[in-house]
Amino acid sequence: MTFPDYNKEIYIIITTEANKKNASKLANLLLKDKLIPCITFKNIESHFWWEGNINQSKEVQLMIKCRKENINDICNKINQWHSYEVPEILCFNVSTSKNYYDWVISL
């Protein structure tokens, strides 16, 4: 669904990190390489299966805004620098305003 004033598409990649220090490290790597214009953090609690057991942990969720052209480089960087053996990497496109779109693609 698109809205008349929000018909420009950008991409969002979501991943989680074990703590704020790791999240900041990953964010700074992506920002310094100019792969992304913006990233936000949120403290979350996750419940999940790992190695045959149900686990729970406090994590930091990263919401990465980007251009389509940078998705592969961003995902490769996440896989290279992430603290988890199997990092969560979710990628989807979203509709946004022209002004925000112009800012995201300005890098």
Secondary structure by P-SEA (a helix, b strand, c coil): cccccccbbbbbbbbbcccaaaaaaaaaaaaaaccccbbbbbbbbbbbbcccbbbbbbbbbbbbbbcccaaaaaaaaaaacccccbbbbbbbbbbbcaaaaaaaacc
